[in-house]
Amino acid sequence: MRKKLTFTVCVLLLLTAETVFAADEVVKITVESNAAAVKSVQTNLNYVWTLIAAALVFFMQAGFAMVESGFTRAKSACNIMMKNLLDFAMGSLAFWAIGFGLMFGATTTGLFGTTDFFLSGWTGPKGDQWVLAFWMFQCVFAATAATIVSGAVAERIKFTSYLMY
């Protein structure tokens, strides 16, 4: 078995060795010729960092759920967890439908946005991908902010009454 693995690795290395000698001429890389690649890397790193930050904020949901469960009686722990789960689900849908447009849509009065509801400003996969990363970051913040109310009303109102909020 080990001989087969060694043979396979050697064959693969020999097959890929051709690409080492494939360049006919040496291309001198300058700052000007590399500007597009640097810009692309910066853009991709911005996407990644924004999504990592969104994931960290999303974990605040779990933190709030644990804190609220710890502050309540054991019989209410499941109720608190469901409140937090549905709070995020309903908050995300509401932010997608209305919140993003109110916050970042084009405005006519200067008070709130009147466009981009249901992410209508995003033109699809060929459009600006930053809109989706930015939406995700803002969405988890909005839903986490709405979760704070769950801790304030823990064991004080019924589950269905909280869902109406």
C-alpha positions in Angstrom: 0.0 0.0 0.0 2.8 2.4 0.9 4.6 1.6 -2.4 1.4 2.5 -4.4 1.0 5.7 -2.5 4.7 6.7 -3.1 4.4 5.8 -6.8 1.2 7.9 -7.1 2.7 10.9 -5.5 5.8 10.6 -7.7 3.7 10.4 -10.9 1.6 13.4 -9.8 4.8 15.4 -9.1 6.2 14.5 -12.5 3.0 15.5 -14.2 2.9 18.9 -12.5 6.6 19.6 -13.1 5.8 20.7 -16.7 4.1 23.9 -15.4 7.4 25.0 -13.9 9.0 25.3 -17.3 5.9 26.6 -19.1 6.8 30.3 -19.0 8.6 31.4 -22.2 9.5 34.9 -21.0 10.0 36.6 -17.7 7.3 39.2 -16.9 8.4 42.0 -14.8 5.8 42.9 -12.2 5.4 46.5 -11.4 3.1 48.4 -9.0 1.0 49.7 -12.0 0.5 46.2 -13.5 -0.3 44.7 -10.1 -2.8 47.4 -9.0 -5.9 45.4 -10.2 -4.8 42.3 -8.2 -4.2 44.4 -5.1 -7.6 46.0 -5.4 -9.2 42.6 -5.9 -7.5 41.2 -2.7 -8.5 44.3 -0.7 -12.1 43.9 -1.8 -12.2 40.2 -1.0 -10.6 40.8 2.4 -13.3 43.5 3.1 -16.0 40.9 2.3 -14.4 38.2 4.5 -13.9 40.6 7.4 -17.4 41.9 7.2 -18.8 38.4 7.2 -16.6 37.3 10.1 -17.8 40.3 12.1 -21.4 39.4 11.2 -20.8 35.8 12.5 -19.4 37.2 15.7 -22.4 39.4 16.2 -24.6 36.5 15.4 -23.0 34.6 18.2 -24.2 37.3 20.5 -27.7 35.8 19.9 -26.5 32.6 21.6 -24.9 34.7 24.4 -28.1 36.5 25.1 -30.1 33.3 25.0 -27.7 31.7 27.6 -27.7 34.8 29.8 -31.5 35.1 29.7 -31.9 31.3 30.4 -29.6 31.6 33.4 -31.6 34.5 34.8 -34.9 32.7 34.6 -36.3 29.6 36.3 -35.4 26.2 34.8 -39.0 25.7 33.5 -38.7 28.8 31.4 -35.4 28.0 29.7 -37.0 26.4 26.6 -39.4 29.3 26.3 -36.5 31.8 26.3 -34.5 29.8 23.7 -37.5 29.7 21.4 -38.1 33.4 21.9 -34.5 34.1 20.9 -34.6 31.8 17.9 -37.9 33.2 16.6 -36.8 36.7 17.4 -33.8 36.3 15.0 -35.9 34.6 12.3 -38.7 37.2 12.4 -36.2 40.1 12.8 -34.2 38.9 9.8 -37.4 38.7 7.6 -38.6 42.1 8.8 -35.1 43.7 8.1 -35.0 42.1 4.7 -38.5 43.3 3.8 -38.6 46.8 5.4 -35.6 47.7 7.6 -32.8 47.8 5.0 -34.9 50.0 2.7 -35.7 52.4 5.6 -32.1 52.6 6.7 -30.2 52.7 3.4 -32.7 53.4 0.6 -32.7 56.6 -1.4 -34.6 59.3 0.5 -36.9 62.1 -0.6 -37.4 63.8 2.7 -34.1 63.2 4.4 -35.7 61.2 7.2 -35.9 57.6 5.9 -35.4 55.6 2.8 -38.1 55.0 0.3 -36.4 52.5 -2.0 -34.5 49.1 -1.7 -37.3 47.3 0.1 -36.9 43.5 -0.2 -33.3 44.2 -1.3 -34.7 45.4 -4.6 -31.6 47.6 -5.2 -29.4 44.4 -5.6 -29.3 43.4 -9.3 -28.4 39.8 -8.8 -25.1 37.8 -8.9 -23.6 40.1 -11.5 -24.4 43.1 -9.3 -22.5 44.5 -6.4 -21.7 41.7 -4.0 -20.9 44.2 -1.2 -24.7 44.8 -0.8 -25.2 41.2 0.5 -22.3 41.3 2.9 -23.4 44.7 4.2 -27.0 43.5 4.5 -25.9 40.4 6.5 -23.9 42.5 8.9 -26.7 45.0 9.4 -29.3 42.2 9.7 -27.5 40.4 12.5 -27.1 43.7 14.4 -30.8 44.6 14.0 -31.9 41.1 15.1 -29.5 41.1 18.1 -30.8 44.5 19.2 -34.3 43.2 19.1 -33.3 40.2 21.2 -32.5 42.5 24.2 -36.2 43.0 24.7 -36.6 39.2 25.2 -34.4 39.4 28.4 -36.4 42.4 29.7 -39.7 40.6 29.4 -38.5 37.1 30.4 -41.2 35.3 32.4 -43.4 38.4 32.2 -45.4 37.9 29.0 -46.7 34.9 27.1 -44.9 33.4 24.1 -47.6 34.4 21.7 -47.7 38.0 23.0 -44.0 38.3 22.6 -44.3 37.1 18.9 -46.7 39.9 18.3 -44.0 42.4 19.4 
